[in-house]
Amino acid sequence: MIQIPFDNRYVTLGERFFARSNPEPVRKPDLIQFNDALAGELGLATEQVSAFGADVFSGNSLPEGAEPLAMAYAGHQFGHFVPQLGDGRALLLGEISGQDGARYDIHLKGCGRTRFSRDGDGRSALGPVLREYLVSEAMQKLNVPTTRALAAVTTGEPVARERLLPGGVITRVASSFVRVGTFEYFAARNDYAAVRQLADHVIEKNYPQLGDNEKPYAAFLKAVVERQATLIAQWMHIGFIHGVMNTDNMSIAGETIDYGPCAFMDAYQHNQVFSSIDRHGRYAYCNQPSIGLWNLTRLAEALLPFFDDDPQAAVNLAQEVLGAYSEHYEADWLAGMRAKCGLTACSDAKSDEDKTLIEALLDVMADHAADFTLTFYHLSRLADQSSEQDNGLRKLFDHPGRIDDWLEKWRRRLRLETQTNDARQQAMQTVNPVYIPRNHQVEAAIRAAEDRGDFSVFHQLHAVLQDPYVQQEGKEWYLQAPEPEEVVEYTFCGT
């Protein structure tokens, strides 16, 4: 049996925080992918994965020490508060300490009904399992904080969605699966003893540096605000759209969580939406920063009684902490976008000019529906003087004159740089990926697996995405934008 050295602490909070539940067995589990590298980071003894992996990671067999539970939480879904949600198709198996000394949660998703399933079947179709595995592990390689994928299995039995589809289970790893909605769950019930208990647990596990702070709960909010601002700026840098930024999908650890109808942009649009359920664009690409602040305000409301005994002083402190979000986000966004454009030597006085230059590029990209990733890919390979190499970038624009005008301004700005042309290009190529999980390629992997039982497309795409910043010989197709008939216009949740 696979040895997992559990050290479970969430279960010690008490049963108002969760519902104990065992995974529902599946008919014929089969292991699709096991993340050996992540297992090593976690210190797992996995020599017997081939023999026991499918049973363990489908939930058919529980490792010794596992205490499976469905976590309770609430959430604002598309702005409307739902007082009880919870893990309706997922279970926290337990917690372990990794090789780095940090603690991690191991979570099965798609393993059957729980007390929070409502009318759901508690299962996942295979497609969402493959999508989450591909995208979460790609995000890790793109240096974006994220939940991780430890294993993916097929269940050997169908699930009913719009049609019958093969089922799957994914095993996820995170530094925490506590969400903003977890705090909302108890605040909505006026159970502030539980809110404090939850906050103490999260601080001890994820923000131990705050333990001796004079105002630990305000410091906790500040730390979450800063992590979330940085995370969303990183999403924006790579054209990632989460799709469903409900408060129950926002991790208090500052990690990307719950890869449902997520997508990476191909043709750039400021207000791009992919999620089939986001009919009014609440979670569009351009709205992600403001939604982050909206969600964090809900967290502040739940924690408000612990900021100060004086209610007005508590409100003032919360407003001060939340007020720093936009400044923090803007600084992170601009720093990342300047790096993508090779603009490093700059005084504070020039910062606004750089922002104007970057925003002008995004506007030209939007006007011509230029591919987001390819635009920055080609830009990172241009010299500081015009040459034939400009044509790779120019071809992305219907009217190349517009990008020519921008390139002239960009090159004029580059004259302020002190690094060599080669050094600038190399630095740009470390932040502008060659490969992302393009929607049509992810969809091709899903279709091959669900329709034909062929996982080779999934494995090939996953392998390419493990080295996203280096151009790989013979992998030109993975770099390309979709043909018109390949464009994915909508992505879907797995429920």
Number of C-alpha atoms within 10 A of each C-alpha: 17 18 14 21 19 19 15 19 13 21 18 9 13 11 13 10 21 22 20 16 18 20 24 16 15 19 13 14 23 18 22 17 20 20 14 15 10 17 18 13 12 21 17 18 14 17 13 11 17 13 12 16 25 25 23 21 29 32 27 20 16 18 19 12 15 17 19 23 25 25 26 24 25 23 27 20 15 16 14 9 15 16 17 17 20 25 21 25 24 30 29 27 25 23 26 23 20 17 13 9 9 12 18 23 21 24 25 25 25 30 30 25 23 25 19 21 18 13 8 13 17 23 25 29 24 26 24 23 26 28 24 23 25 24 24 24 24 24 23 17 17 22 11 21 22 24 28 26 27 22 26 28 26 26 29 13 15 18 18 14 11 6 8 11 17 20 25 30 31 28 27 25 23 22 23 21 25 22 24 28 32 28 30 28 26 24 22 15 10 12 12 17 11 19 21 19 12 19 19 18 17 18 20 13 17 19 17 13 13 17 15 8 11 9 13 19 23 23 19 25 23 20 19 21 29 21 20 28 27 23 23 25 24 21 21 18 21 23 22 20 25 25 27 24 22 22 28 27 23 25 24 26 26 25 21 23 24 22 22 20 23 23 25 23 23 24 21 23 22 15 14 19 27 25 23 13 16 16 10 9 17 19 26 23 24 17 15 23 24 17 19 23 19 16 23 24 19 18 24 29 15 23 23 21 17 18 21 17 10 11 13 10 13 20 17 14 17 22 13 13 19 20 13 14 24 17 13 17 25 16 16 20 23 18 18 20 23 20 19 25 24 25 21 18 14 15 8 7 8 11 16 12 13 21 17 11 19 19 13 14 19 19 15 17 22 18 16 19 17 23 23 22 26 22 22 20 23 19 22 22 19 22 16 19 12 13 9 7 13 18 13 16 21 19 13 20 20 13 13 14 11 16 22 15 10 16 21 14 12 19 15 12 19 21 11 12 14 12 14 10 17 13 12 23 20 14 17 22 23 16 23 26 24 24 27 30 26 23 24 18 22 22 21 16 24 23 18 16 19 18 10 9 11 14 17 12 18 24 15 13 21 20 13 20 25 18 17 22 18 15 15 14 6 7 13 11 10 20 20 16 21 18 8 7 7 13 16 17 12 15 18 15 17 17 16
